[in-house]
Amino acid sequence: MKLLIFLLIAMATPAFAIDYKTDVLPIMKEHCWKCHSNDEDVKGNLALDDLDEMRDFQVGKFNIIQPGKPDTSSFLEKMRLPASDSDFMPRKGDPLPKEEIETIEKWIAAGAIIDSKNLGEKESAFLAENGKSTEGMTKAPGPDMTFYKWTNTDGKTIEARFMGLTKDAVKILLKNGQSHNYPLSKLNKESAAQANELGAKK
């Protein structure tokens, strides 16, 4: 009877069963948050808590996380280095436990899906090309590619994409690829309102 129940569960479970949001993000929160989160600090333009940025800019054929290729993903490679190596990550922390490294490896090997309930176009394409099931998954809305005008309290205006909103700052992405957390208090009334409006939709 137990064997029958196990087989029924296995048949009902999609072949794909690991993603960043559920399986890897908790590991990142434990080991990497102080240097790579909007809650604390964002170094190296790597915000591990920004799912859209992770999907759009950190995962890809030539990015630090290469779907299906854990051995050539520098994201994982740096965690595997000896702690004495200058490129080792987390730089100010202890090496990740073996089982957590294996989880990250499995995640990348499975396609480095950020949120299996909200698939991006590249993620859907990877799964289709590799014959992986997308059962139970839904497609995420495409990222907002609009470059909005942002004006500060001194009257200076720039154009940048909206990437997210925290309690005190708006995260924007400039055309040169650099991201910044800009304090809402330094935006004029119209731009601050724009940030809040976009944040409510996200």
N, C-alpha and C positions, 0 to 999 in steps of 0.2 A: 504493500500500500504506500509506504514512504517513497519507494522508488518511482511509483506511478505519479505521485504528487510532484516529485522533483522533475520528472520528464515533462509534465504539463507546464510547470513554471518556466522551464528552459525553453519550451516551444513558444510560450507567450512573450518571452523577453526578447526585445530587439537585439540583433547581433552587436550593435553599438551600445555600450553601456558605461562610458566614461566621458566626462567633460570637465572643462576648467572650473566652471562655476561651482559644481558640486564636489569634485574630487581634488582639484589642485589649489583652488583659491584658499581653502582652509590652511594648507601647508604654507602658502605664501604669507598669510596673515601671521602665522607663528614665527616665521624666520626672516621675512624680508620687508615688513611693513614700515619700519622706521625710515628706510631710505627710498622706498618705492611705493608710496601711497599718498593720496591727496589728504588723508587724515593726518599724516605726519610730515613727509617731505618727498619730493619727486626728484630723484637724481638720474642722470643719464637719459632723460626723457622717457623713463619707463615707469608708468603708473599702473601697478598691478591690480588696482581696484577699479580701473576704468575698462569695463568689458568691451565697449565700442572701440576704444583705442587699441586694446589688445588684439581684437579681431582685425581691424583695418590696417594697423601699422607694425605690429610685432609678429604676426603670423603670416607666413608667405614663403614662396619658393626661394627668395634671396634674403629673408629676414632672420632674426635671431631664433625663431621657432619655425622649423620647416616641416610642414605636415607629412607624416609618414616616414620622417628621417630623423630619429632621435640622435643618431651618431654624428650628424653634421649640423645639429642645432646648437649654436653657441650658448643659448640659454641654459641648456642642460650640461653642456661641456664644462662650463665654468663651475658648476656645482660638483662635478666629478674630480676636479683638480685637487692636489694636495693643499691643505690649509695654508702651507707656507708659500704657495705660488701667488704672485702679485695679482693675477687675474681671478683668483678663487672667489666664489660667491657662496654664501653671504660674507662680504668682506670683513665685517666686524662681528661675525657670529661663528658658531660651531658648524661643522659639516652636517648636512641633513642625514637623518637615519637612512639606512639602506632601503627599507621598505618604502620610504617617501620618494627617494630617487627612482625607485622602480615604478611607482605610481606615475610620476612625471614622464618617465620613459614610455610607459604604456599609453599615456594620454597622447603624446606626440605621435607615436606609432599608429594610433587609431585615427589620426587626422587632425589633432590639436583643435578639437571642437570647443568653442567657448561656452556656448549654452545650447544643449541639445534640444531645448524647447523653442529656441529662436535661432534657426540656422541662417547664416549669411550665404550669399551666392557662391563664394569660393568654397565654402564648407560643403554645400550641397553638391557642387561639381566634383569635389574630391571624393565624397562618398559614392557618387554615381560611377565615377571612373574606376573606383576600387571595389565595386560590387558590394558595398556595405549597406546594410538596411537603414532606411530612414523612417521606419515605422515608429509612430508616437512622437515624431519631431515635427516642428512647424518652422516655416521660413520667417526669418526676422525682417522687419522693414529695413530698406536700404538706409545707409547713413546719410545725414543731411550734409550735402556737399556745398551748400550756399556759403559764400563769403559775405558775412554781414559787416556793416559799418559800426565801429565802436568808437565813441568819443569820450575822452576823460574830462575831468573837471577843469583842466587847463585849456580845453578846446581842441586838443590834438585828436585827429581821427585816423584810425587804421582799419584795414579789412582783414577779417579772420573768421574761420569757421567756429561755430559753437560746439564744444565737446562735452560740456557738463557743468553742473552748478552745485556748489557746496553752500553752507550757511553764510559764509563771508566772501566767497570769490566765485568768479566765472572762469571756467577753463576754456581757453581759446587756442586754435591752431593757426599759425601764420602761414602764408604762402610759401615760405622757405622751409616748412616742415617742423619748425620749432613750436613747442607748446608752452603755454604760460598759465599760471593761476593768477588772474588779475583781480585785486580787491574790488568789491562792489562799491565801497566807499569812495573809490577814486574815479568811478564812472559818473558821467552826468546823469540827470534824471531819466532821460529817454533811453540811454543805453542800459541803465540798471533795470528799467522796466522791461526792456527787450530780453535781458538775461533771465529775468524771473518768468517771463512768458514762455520762452523756449525751454526753460527748465521744467515747467509744469507739463509740457508736452512730451518730454523725454521718458 
